[in-house]
Amino acid sequence: AQKLALTSRAFHNETLALFTKFITDFFGYDRVLPMNSGVEAGETACKLIRRWGYEVKKIPKDKAVIVFAEDNFW
C-alpha cells in the first residue's frame, strides 16, 4: 500500500486540512473536530451535549441525564 488510510491528528495532513475547510464551509461552522472511531465521536458528542444542557438549558450541575438505546454497543 502506498497510501495511509488513517493518520493521527498529531501530524499535519494536507487532506485533513482540505476536508476541514470543506466541512466548515459547507455547514457554515467555524470549527470541526474529526474523530477516528464511532465510540470516540459518541463520547465527545455526550460531553458537548451535556455542556450545552448546563449552559443553554440551565440544567442544574450534575443533573444531566443522557439516554441510550437498549443493547447499545457502548
C-alpha positions as CSV (number, residue, x, y, z in Angstrom):
1,A,0.0,0.0,0.0
2,Q,1.3,3.4,-1.0
3,K,-1.2,5.5,1.0
4,L,-2.2,5.6,4.6
5,A,-5.9,5.2,5.3
6,L,-5.8,6.9,8.7
7,T,-3.3,9.2,10.4
8,S,-3.1,10.8,13.8
9,R,-4.2,14.3,14.1
10,A,-0.9,15.0,15.9
11,F,0.7,15.2,12.5
12,H,-0.1,17.7,9.7
13,N,-2.1,16.1,6.9
14,E,-3.0,18.2,3.9
15,T,-6.0,16.0,3.1
16,L,-7.4,16.6,6.6
17,A,-6.9,20.3,6.2
18,L,-8.8,20.3,2.9
19,F,-11.6,18.2,4.5
20,T,-11.8,20.6,7.4
21,K,-12.1,23.6,5.1
22,F,-14.8,21.9,3.0
23,I,-16.9,20.8,6.0
24,T,-16.8,24.1,7.8
25,D,-17.7,26.0,4.6
26,F,-20.5,23.5,3.7
27,F,-22.2,23.6,7.1
28,G,-21.3,27.2,8.0
29,Y,-19.5,26.3,11.1
30,D,-16.2,27.8,12.3
31,R,-14.8,24.6,13.7
32,V,-14.7,20.8,13.2
33,L,-13.5,18.0,15.5
34,P,-12.7,14.9,13.4
35,M,-12.7,11.6,15.2
36,N,-11.1,8.3,14.4
37,S,-13.8,6.0,15.8
38,G,-17.5,5.9,16.5
39,V,-17.0,5.5,20.2
40,E,-14.7,8.5,20.3
41,A,-17.2,10.6,18.4
42,G,-20.1,9.4,20.6
43,E,-18.2,10.2,23.8
44,T,-17.3,13.7,22.6
45,A,-20.9,14.2,21.5
46,C,-22.1,13.3,25.0
47,K,-19.7,15.8,26.6
48,L,-20.7,18.5,24.2
49,I,-24.5,18.0,24.7
50,R,-24.0,17.8,28.5
51,R,-22.2,21.1,28.4
52,W,-24.9,22.6,26.2
53,G,-27.6,21.4,28.6
54,Y,-25.9,23.1,31.6
55,E,-25.0,26.3,29.8
56,V,-28.0,26.9,27.5
57,K,-30.9,24.9,29.1
58,K,-29.6,25.8,32.6
59,I,-29.8,22.1,33.9
60,P,-28.5,22.0,37.5
61,K,-24.9,20.8,37.9
62,D,-24.6,17.0,37.8
63,K,-28.3,16.5,36.9
64,A,-28.0,16.0,33.2
65,V,-29.2,12.6,32.0
66,I,-28.1,11.0,28.7
67,V,-30.4,8.3,27.4
68,F,-29.1,5.5,25.1
69,A,-30.9,2.7,23.3
70,E,-31.0,-0.7,25.0
71,D,-28.2,-3.1,23.9
72,N,-26.1,-0.2,22.5
73,F,-22.5,-1.3,21.9
74,W,-21.2,1.2,24.4
